[in-house]
Amino acid sequence: MVTTPKALACLAEDGYAIIAGFLSAQQVSLWRSAVAASLLDEPPAVGRTGPYFLWPELSSGTSPFRALYQDSGIEYCVNRLLRSDLRLEPPEHAQLAITLPPHPRHPGAPHIDGLTPPEADGRPGTFTVLAGLLLTDQQQPSRGNLWVWPGSHHGAAEWLRQTGPDALRDAVPYPPIELGEPRQVTAPAGSLVLVHYLLAHNIGGHFGTAADERRETVYFRLRAEGHRANWREALLAPLSEFAIPEL
């Protein structure tokens, strides 16, 4: 399993880290059963292909995803990456990200989460880190994998330092900066993927056939305590919430 120093180094340089073997096979099975139950309650249209999302709330004590999150160790893992004076707030929602094959397309422009729509008070829906649990094998590319643009969190932060953090409200889908080559996130089922809020990313296509396994990932948008009050500072100094010296 990836160590805390290595995960921090990857987050600092590339903007994302992969922790393989985070969930056991038994845990993956429990998560997939919860996803299957949600899809039975809210199924995609017959014949639909491509991305399909559900957003279960976690406020209810009966939410299976709340219990699974609490038992998963995600909070413990991410807290170890934060500054010693910070802890995570409980997440409000999960995102069930399904990709139904075939969906033979590559993503276009990347995006930042939480800009459309913003929060009720008009604040962009910023957070500290996106945590994704891969429930299906995604070791091969083009199977609905997440696409990322490594290092783009630093370029986005520099643009915001020049324009002011409130410029993020209108930077849809992503700040106008020069981007390098994208990379597909490849990892086995049971892996945890951590993505910095400012990192450019997008969902990839699934080039399999209708008979191939759908892609299943569950995401949590995680905020450090005090993030909402200090979101501007977190954008301008993108490593300030982590146990990493600013580069």
PLY file of the C-alpha trace (Angstrom):
ply
format ascii 1.0
element vertex 247
property float x
property float y
property float z
element edge 246
property int vertex1
property int vertex2
end_header
0.00 0.00 0.00
1.21 3.54 -0.75
2.68 5.23 2.32
1.57 8.63 3.62
4.82 10.36 2.50
4.49 8.93 -1.02
0.81 9.90 -1.26
1.67 13.41 -0.11
4.49 13.64 -2.66
2.15 12.53 -5.46
-0.55 14.99 -4.40
1.99 17.80 -4.25
3.59 17.16 -7.65
0.91 15.53 -9.79
-2.25 16.52 -7.92
-3.45 12.96 -7.38
-2.42 9.74 -5.65
-3.45 6.11 -6.08
-3.55 3.79 -3.07
-3.99 0.25 -4.39
-5.37 -2.45 -2.10
-7.23 0.06 0.07
-10.34 -2.14 0.24
-10.36 -5.90 0.69
-12.27 -8.11 -1.76
-14.98 -8.53 0.88
-15.30 -4.77 1.30
-15.52 -4.28 -2.47
-18.35 -6.81 -2.54
-20.27 -4.90 0.16
-19.84 -1.61 -1.69
-20.94 -3.15 -4.99
-24.03 -4.62 -3.34
-24.98 -1.15 -2.09
-24.44 0.32 -5.57
-26.55 -2.45 -7.14
-29.38 -1.75 -4.68
-29.29 1.97 -5.54
-29.42 1.17 -9.25
-32.45 -1.06 -8.67
-34.21 1.88 -6.99
-33.13 4.40 -9.65
-32.19 2.43 -12.77
-30.81 3.99 -15.95
-33.12 4.01 -18.95
-33.20 0.81 -20.94
-30.51 0.91 -23.60
-28.68 3.83 -22.07
-24.90 3.88 -22.43
-22.24 6.21 -21.11
-22.09 7.98 -17.74
-24.86 7.59 -15.19
-24.72 9.26 -11.77
-26.61 8.94 -8.50
-26.10 11.23 -5.50
-27.16 9.52 -2.26
-27.33 11.79 0.78
-25.28 10.74 3.77
-27.14 12.70 6.46
-29.51 9.82 7.24
-28.33 7.30 9.78
-29.85 4.58 7.60
-27.78 5.40 4.52
-25.71 2.33 3.59
-23.07 4.59 2.04
-22.69 6.55 5.25
-21.98 3.35 7.17
-19.65 2.06 4.45
-17.76 5.36 4.39
-17.36 5.35 8.16
-16.06 1.78 8.12
-13.81 2.19 5.09
-10.89 4.06 6.65
-11.05 6.90 4.09
-11.39 9.54 6.81
-8.42 8.15 8.74
-6.32 7.96 5.58
-7.06 11.50 4.40
-6.72 13.01 7.88
-3.13 11.73 7.91
-2.48 13.81 4.79
-3.83 17.04 6.27
-2.07 19.54 8.50
-1.98 18.36 12.10
-4.46 21.06 13.17
-7.08 20.01 10.60
-9.58 17.17 10.36
-12.19 16.31 7.74
-15.79 17.33 8.04
-18.32 14.53 7.38
-19.22 14.40 3.66
-22.76 15.39 2.72
-23.22 13.23 -0.37
-21.68 10.36 -2.22
-21.52 10.21 -6.00
-22.10 6.86 -7.65
-20.30 7.17 -10.98
-21.29 4.45 -13.43
-20.15 4.15 -17.05
-22.26 1.81 -19.16
-20.51 0.41 -22.24
-20.18 0.95 -25.07
-19.26 4.62 -24.84
-16.36 5.09 -27.29
-15.31 8.68 -26.71
-12.40 10.55 -25.23
-13.12 13.53 -22.96
-12.83 17.05 -24.26
-11.97 19.93 -21.95
-11.41 19.13 -18.29
-13.43 20.69 -15.50
-13.46 21.69 -11.83
-16.26 20.37 -9.65
-18.78 22.61 -7.90
-18.99 25.51 -10.36
-22.33 24.66 -11.98
-24.38 25.01 -9.96
-22.63 26.89 -7.14
-23.72 26.56 -3.53
-26.91 28.28 -2.37
-25.04 31.38 -1.18
-23.26 31.75 -4.53
-19.96 30.39 -3.26
-18.32 27.96 -5.67
-18.60 24.44 -4.28
-14.92 24.06 -3.48
-13.54 21.31 -1.29
-10.18 19.89 -0.24
-9.86 16.54 -1.97
-11.92 14.20 -4.12
-11.75 10.62 -2.86
-12.76 7.86 -5.27
-13.14 4.17 -4.50
-12.69 2.00 -7.59
-15.16 -0.88 -7.27
-14.43 -2.43 -10.66
-11.11 -3.27 -12.22
-9.74 -0.28 -14.11
-6.23 -1.48 -14.82
-6.85 -1.23 -18.56
-7.30 2.22 -20.11
-10.50 3.31 -21.84
-12.81 1.43 -19.50
-14.50 4.50 -18.07
-11.30 5.54 -16.31
-10.88 8.93 -14.74
-8.70 11.26 -16.84
-6.43 13.77 -15.09
-4.04 16.48 -16.22
-1.05 16.07 -13.87
0.26 19.22 -12.23
-2.61 21.39 -13.45
-3.57 22.28 -9.86
-0.45 24.47 -9.68
-1.25 26.24 -12.95
-4.85 26.85 -11.85
-3.68 28.28 -8.53
-1.23 30.60 -10.28
-4.04 31.85 -12.55
-6.22 32.49 -9.50
-3.40 34.39 -7.79
-3.23 36.66 -10.84
-6.98 37.12 -11.31
-8.24 36.74 -7.75
-9.96 33.70 -6.27
-13.47 34.96 -7.06
-12.64 34.55 -10.75
-13.20 30.84 -10.22
-16.95 31.44 -10.25
-16.82 32.14 -13.99
-13.95 29.79 -14.93
-16.27 27.18 -16.41
-15.33 24.48 -17.18
-11.68 25.16 -16.20
-9.35 28.16 -15.87
-7.78 29.18 -19.21
-4.30 27.83 -18.59
-1.91 25.77 -20.68
-2.40 22.08 -19.97
-0.03 19.20 -20.47
-0.96 15.76 -21.75
-3.77 14.00 -19.89
-3.33 10.67 -18.16
-5.82 7.90 -17.52
-5.98 6.66 -13.94
-5.46 2.90 -14.06
-5.74 0.77 -10.92
-7.36 -2.45 -9.68
-10.68 -2.74 -7.91
-10.38 -1.76 -4.26
-8.04 1.15 -4.97
-8.51 4.60 -3.45
-7.80 7.58 -5.72
-7.26 10.99 -4.12
-7.52 14.06 -6.36
-6.74 17.66 -5.41
-9.73 19.96 -5.85
-8.01 22.15 -8.44
-6.71 19.31 -10.59
-8.13 19.26 -14.12
-10.05 16.03 -14.66
-12.88 14.44 -16.60
-14.62 11.12 -17.10
-13.30 8.92 -19.89
-15.10 6.73 -22.38
-15.70 3.00 -22.12
-14.54 1.33 -25.32
-15.82 -2.11 -24.32
-18.90 -3.85 -25.64
-22.33 -4.10 -24.05
-21.25 -7.49 -22.68
-18.30 -5.99 -20.79
-18.39 -4.97 -17.14
-19.63 -1.48 -16.41
-17.30 0.89 -14.57
-18.25 1.63 -10.96
-16.58 4.28 -8.79
-17.91 5.96 -5.66
-16.69 9.50 -5.00
-16.73 11.65 -1.89
-16.05 15.39 -1.93
-14.15 15.98 1.29
-13.55 19.30 3.06
-11.14 20.06 5.85
-12.61 21.85 8.84
-12.94 25.56 8.14
-12.63 25.15 4.38
-15.85 26.97 3.55
-14.73 30.02 5.53
-11.23 29.92 4.04
-11.89 28.72 0.50
-10.17 31.69 -1.13
-6.94 31.05 0.78
-7.10 27.34 -0.09
-7.34 28.17 -3.81
-4.40 30.56 -3.77
-2.17 28.22 -1.77
-3.26 24.81 -3.05
-1.16 22.78 -0.60
-2.02 24.85 2.46
-4.50 22.32 3.88
-2.07 19.43 3.51
0.96 18.39 5.52
3.15 19.57 2.63
5.34 22.66 2.47
4.24 25.00 -0.32
6.43 24.52 -3.41
0 1
1 2
2 3
3 4
4 5
5 6
6 7
7 8
8 9
9 10
10 11
11 12
12 13
13 14
14 15
15 16
16 17
17 18
18 19
19 20
20 21
21 22
22 23
23 24
24 25
25 26
26 27
27 28
28 29
29 30
30 31
31 32
32 33
33 34
34 35
35 36
36 37
37 38
38 39
39 40
40 41
41 42
42 43
43 44
44 45
45 46
46 47
47 48
48 49
49 50
50 51
51 52
52 53
53 54
54 55
55 56
56 57
57 58
58 59
59 60
60 61
61 62
62 63
63 64
64 65
65 66
66 67
67 68
68 69
69 70
70 71
71 72
72 73
73 74
74 75
75 76
76 77
77 78
78 79
79 80
80 81
81 82
82 83
83 84
84 85
85 86
86 87
87 88
88 89
89 90
90 91
91 92
92 93
93 94
94 95
95 96
96 97
97 98
98 99
99 100
100 101
101 102
102 103
103 104
104 105
105 106
106 107
107 108
108 109
109 110
110 111
111 112
112 113
113 114
114 115
115 116
116 117
117 118
118 119
119 120
120 121
121 122
122 123
123 124
124 125
125 126
126 127
127 128
128 129
129 130
130 131
131 132
132 133
133 134
134 135
135 136
136 137
137 138
138 139
139 140
140 141
141 142
142 143
143 144
144 145
145 146
146 147
147 148
148 149
149 150
150 151
151 152
152 153
153 154
154 155
155 156
156 157
157 158
158 159
159 160
160 161
161 162
162 163
163 164
164 165
165 166
166 167
167 168
168 169
169 170
170 171
171 172
172 173
173 174
174 175
175 176
176 177
177 178
178 179
179 180
180 181
181 182
182 183
183 184
184 185
185 186
186 187
187 188
188 189
189 190
190 191
191 192
192 193
193 194
194 195
195 196
196 197
197 198
198 199
199 200
200 201
201 202
202 203
203 204
204 205
205 206
206 207
207 208
208 209
209 210
210 211
211 212
212 213
213 214
214 215
215 216
216 217
217 218
218 219
219 220
220 221
221 222
222 223
223 224
224 225
225 226
226 227
227 228
228 229
229 230
230 231
231 232
232 233
233 234
234 235
235 236
236 237
237 238
238 239
239 240
240 241
241 242
242 243
243 244
244 245
245 246
